[in-house]
């Protein structure tokens, strides 16, 4: 039986257990030895971070070969229409690698979403829009680089789910532990999903 920790990482927290002079780390929130992050989140990103004590499971969750879908809620500058999302839905050359086509849809602002601390930068003359983006790679700062190249700079980035696991019901800094004895769902390939996904709720 393996341990699996679902942690809602707050903004500004570094994904490491060793102390840092400038930022809080996982050790400030998770007082448990022997667990390691399956993948990472940038310091300025929020949301789901999965940790486990099982090295093989850690690899299966985080390695792109297993095509584990990762869903992000992304607040961007601008007011794109559906056609403006086409670059995200196609292969995108980011210089050091070419992305796989993403699922990208315009959504309403997530219900019950916590305020970010510090607040995002606001520009009164520029609108903002929420997107739901699903990718399988998870390269360094991939979502931010993709939206920037599409002309939609990211203001706020929240990872909502990895595979079937979500941060539903978890406030920033909270975590939930589940036990797993097998995880066949993490080997299922990403399936193309249609438009009109349901609203994301946090309360």
N, C-alpha and C positions, 0 to 999 in steps of 0.2 A: 504494500500500500504506500503510495507516494503522497507527500504533502504538496498542496498547491495553494499559494497565497495570492489573492486578488487585492491589489492595493491601488487606491485612488491617489496618485502622486500629485501633490500641490505644485503650483508654479514656484520656481526658484529652488526646488530640491534637486540635488545632484544624485544620479543613480549609482551610488557607491556606498559602501559601509565604512570606509576609512574617513576620518575627520577631514573637514575642509575649513580653511580660515575665513572664507567669505560666505559660504552657503550652508544651509542645513543639508544633511544627507539621510540616506535610508535608516541609518542607525538611530536617528532621532525619533523615528516612528515605529520601527520594527525591532523589538527586543527579542530576537530569536536567532540562535546560532544555526549554521549549517544550511541556510537557504541562499540561493543565488538567483539573480534576475535572468529571466528568459527574454532577452532583448533589452533595449534601452529606450528611454525617452530623454529628449534634450532638456536641459535645465529650464528653458523658457516654455516648455510644453507641459500639459497637464493630462491627467487621466490614467487609464488602466496600465499598470505594470504588473506582470505576472512573475512570481518567484516560486521556486521549487527546490526540494532537496534531492531531486532525481536528475542526474546528469544527462541520461538518455532522453528523458522527457524534456528537459531544458533545450536540448538540441532540436528535438522534433517540433517544439513550439516556435523556436526562433529562426530556424534555418529556412531560407527561401525555397529550397528544394521541395519542401512539403506543402508549399502554396497555401499557407495559413492566411486567410483574409483578415485584414486589420482595418477597422472602420474608424474614421476620424471625423469629428465635427469641427469645421473650419470657418472662422469668421474672417472674411476678406474685405479689402477695400473695393468699392465699386458696386455697380448694379448690373451684373451680367445677365444676359438672357441665356436660354438653353444652348443656342448656337455658340456662345462664347466659351462654353465648357468643352467644346469639341477637342481642343488641344490636349486636355487632360485625359480624354477617353481614347486617345491614340498613343502610339509609341512616341515618347518625347526624349530627344537627345539632350542630356544635361551636361555633356562634355566628357565626364569620366565614366558614364554609363548611359544606356538607353533604357527607359522604363518600359514595363509592360503596360498595356492599356488599363486605365483605372476606371472604376465606376464613379461617376461624379454627377450629383444632382443638387439642385437648389432646394433648400428646406426652410421651414419656419424656424425662428429662434427656438432652441430647445426649451421645453417647459421646466420651470423650477431650477434653472441653472444658477449655480452659486456665483456671486460676484468675484472677479479676479482681484487679487491683491499683490502688486499694485494694479489699479485699473488700466485698461488698454488706452493707448493714445487715440484721442478722438479729434477728427477734423470736421468741423460743422458743415463745410461746403462739399464734403465727399461722403456719399452714402456707404453703407456697408451691407454685406449679405452673408447669410450662413449657407455653407455647403456641407453635404455629406460625401466624403471621398473614401473609397475602398481600394486598397492596394495589397499586394502580396509580398513586395520586396522589403520595404522598411529600411532603405539605405539612410545614411546620415543626412538629416535635415531634408529628406526627400520631398515631403509635402510642401514645405516652404519654398523649396527651389522650383517645384512644378508650378505652383500658383504664381510665383513671381514671373516665370517665363511666360505664363499665359496672360500677364498683365493684371493680375489680381493679388497684390501683396497680402500675405497672411497677417492678421492682427492678433488672432487667438487660435490656439490649436489644442484640441482635446481628443485623446484617443478613447473612444467609447467602448470598443470591443476588440478582442482577438479571438477569432473563431466563434465559438458559442459563448465565451465568457465575457461579461460586461461589468461596468461599474455601477449598474443599476442599484440604487439603494445605498451607495457608499458616498459619504461626504468627503471632501478633500482631507487627506491624512488618515482616513479610516481604511481598514482592511478586513477581509473575510477569508477564512481558511476552509478549504474543502479537501476531501480525500479522494484520490482517484486510483483505481486498480487497472484500468485500461482506458485509452483515449482514442478510439477509432475515428472520431470526428476530426481530429487534427490532421489526418492524412487525406481528407477529402479535398479535391481540387476546388478552387474558387469558381463558383457558378455565376454566370452573368444574370443579374437580377434586373427587374424592370423598373420603370419610373413609378413615382408616387409611393415611396416608402412611408411607413408609419412615423409619426412624430416621436422624437426622443424625449423621455420624461425622466426627471431626476428627483421627483418628490411624489 
